[in-house]
Every structure is written in C-alpha cells, then in structure tokens.
Amino acid sequence: MAALVSARMALFRSICLPSVAAQTDQRFVWIIYVDETLPAVSYNLLVETASSLPNAAVVRVERRSAARAYEAPCAEQLRRAGRWSEPDVDSDASRAYISTRLDADDALPVETMAM
C-alpha cells in the first residue's frame, strides 16, 4: 500500500497539482477529499503539498460516507472545508459552482476555470 500511495502522490505533485495551479482564473476553491484510511504521513504530505495553493483545502472523510460528502450541495462542501462565505448579492452575482473529480494523474487545461 505504501508504494501505491507514494506513486499516486508523485503523480499528484507532477500532473494534477500543477494543472490546477496553472489555471488562468484562480477564483475557485479546490476541495481535495481523502478517506480516513490514508496513512497520517501521506495525509500530512498531501496537506503540505496542497498548501502551495491558497484556494486548496484537504478534507478527510469516512470511507463509508465519502460519496455523500462529495455529492453534497456546494454550500455544505464549502462549509466542511472551512471555505464558505455568504454570497454578496452585489458582487457575487456571477458566482458559479463547478464540481469535478480529478485523479492524481488527471490534468485540467489552463483555462478550465476561466469565467
């Protein structure tokens, strides 16, 4: 298991994270869900790695309720990640909520989040 986690972390650092960091529009929150079985050392490394992006949040969930967590309404997900703020009717008129599932070896084109 340790070798698999290490390989996935290497993919995350070299493919997935750089593609999210390169987004031309950074007005989004990236919630990275991990289940509770991820070893503490790996979890801490992921948190440290993701901290290079101010809009990223790593959220641990129970394995049996993971689907409920990432399929929950956006406001609930943002609250769980500690990133919720009440919309400002005047300045948040174009606020959008987008959800994707990215694996460690997935990358986004740089203008995916451009609004």
Residue pairs with C-beta under 8 A, 6 or more apart in sequence:
1 39
2 39
5 38
5 39
5 42
6 42
8 104
9 42
9 45
9 46
9 49
9 104
11 104
11 105
12 46
12 49
12 104
13 49
15 104
15 105
15 106
15 107
16 102
16 103
16 104
16 105
16 106
16 107
17 49
17 50
17 52
17 53
18 107
19 106
19 107
19 108
19 109
19 110
20 30
20 53
20 56
20 102
20 108
21 52
21 53
22 110
23 108
23 110
23 111
23 112
23 113
23 114
24 110
24 111
24 113
24 114
25 111
25 113
25 114
25 115
26 55
26 113
27 113
27 115
28 55
28 98
28 113
29 55
29 56
29 57
29 78
29 81
29 83
30 50
30 53
30 55
30 56
30 57
31 56
31 57
31 59
31 70
31 77
31 78
31 80
31 81
31 83
32 46
32 50
32 56
32 57
32 58
32 59
33 59
33 60
33 61
33 66
33 69
33 70
34 43
34 46
34 58
34 59
34 60
34 61
35 60
35 61
35 62
35 63
35 66
36 60
36 61
36 62
36 63
37 63
38 46
38 60
43 58
43 60
46 58
47 58
50 56
50 57
50 58
57 81
57 82
57 83
59 69
59 80
59 81
61 69
61 70
69 77
69 80
70 77
70 99
70 101
72 80
74 97
74 99
75 84
78 84
87 95
94 115
96 115
98 113
100 108
102 108
